[in-house]
Amino acid sequence: MRLLPYSSGVTDPQAPGPVRAVPYKGAPLDADRGPGLGCFRFQLAVLVVLVILAPLSAWLGAPDWLSGALLVGVIVLLLVAGQTIIFLLRLVAADRRAAGRRRPVAGRTPTVGQIEDESTLRPESDDEPGGEGPVRE
């Protein structure tokens, strides 16, 4: 697989890229098919309220069933919020992978990935020093 140069060093979006799509439930990850950032913020707000109320209810002498329900609510919300943040992090990772490599802001020298990309964009020639072109696996 060889990347074809597009304009100004950017690869053609129609050409197959070196990065595979991130699978989610057997299909490529789609941002529209899951919880969003607003849902996560709501979960965290409810979690903060429950984390504060659960020990206060025990300290103030609330009925045992209420303190237990608040504690179970904290545990369930921790599980749900944890799964939501994992999904959101996968979305960010998939978006960054789809965008391709980016140059670091403070980087003055090319990164290893940029050197690899440059070597795959260069056409192979037999007159390189060392006799043969780059070895590909």
N, C-alpha and C positions, 0 to 999 in steps of 0.2 A: 504494500500500500504506500503510495507516494502522495504527499501533499502538493497541490499546485499553488504557486504564488498568485495571490489576488492583487489588490492595490495596496501599496505601502506596507508590504510585509504581513498583511492579514490574510489568512487562508480563506478560501471560498466556502461560504456556509453550506453550499449544496454538496461539496465533496465530503466523503466519509472522513471523520476526524480520528485522531489516535486515541481519543477518550471514549470509553463505552458509556452508554446511558446507565443511570442508576435504576435498578429494578425495584419495584414496589408492588407486591401482590401480583407478580407475573407480567407487569407492564411497566413502561418507563414512568418514573415518578412525575406526577402532575400536581402542581401547587393548588389547583382548584378542587382537588379531591380530598381535602383533609382540613383539620382545624387551622385557623389562622392565628395571627398574633393577638387579635382582640380576644379571642377565646382563651388564649393562654394568660393574658393579663387578668381576665375575669376570674379564672381559676386561682391565680395567685392572690388576688384580693380576697376571695372567699377563704383561701387557705390561711392567710394572715389573721383574718377575723377568728377563724376556728382555733388557730394556735393560741391566740390570746384568751378566748373564752373557755377552752377546755380546762386549763389549770385553775382559772378563776372560779369556774363552777364548782370544782372540788374544794377549793379553799373557802368559798362562801357557804358551803353546806347545801348545795343543790341536790335534788334527788339523784340516787346512784344511776338510774337509767338515763338521765339527762347527761351526766358526766361521761358515761359510757358511750352514748350516742355521739357526743362531740368528739371523743377520742377516736371512735370508728370513722367519723367523718374526716378527721385529720389524716388518718392512714389512707383512706380511699382517695382523698384529694391529692396526697403525695404521690400515689401510684398514677393517677390520671395526669397530673401535671408533669410528672417525669416522662411519661409516654409522649405527651404533647411536645415537650422540649426536644426529645429525641427526633420526632418527626420534623419539627421545624429546623433542627440542625441538619438533617438529611436534605431538606429543601435548599438550604443555603449551600451545602456542599455540592448538590447537583447543579445548582445555578452557576457556581464558580467553575465546576468542571466543564459545563457547556460553553462557558465564555472563553475557555482556553487559558493558557498561561498568561500571567500578568507580570510586568516588571515591578520589582519592589520599589517603593517610593524612595528610600534612601540608598538604593543599590547603585554603585558606580561601575561595577563590573558585571558582565552577563552571568546569569545563574546557570547551573548545570542543565536545567531543562531548556533554557534558551539555546545553549550550545547544541544540545541534542536536536532541537527543532530546526536549527540552522543547518545542521548536517543532513537532515532528511529533506530539506527544501532544495539543497544544492544538487544539481544533476550529477550523476555518477560519471566519472571520467577515468580512463585508464592511465593518464599521464600524471597522476598524483605521485608525490615522492613516496617511495616505499613499494612501488610496483602495482599494488592492487588498490581498488576503491575501498570504501568502508565495509567492514564485515557486518552483515545483518543476520540475525538469527531467525 
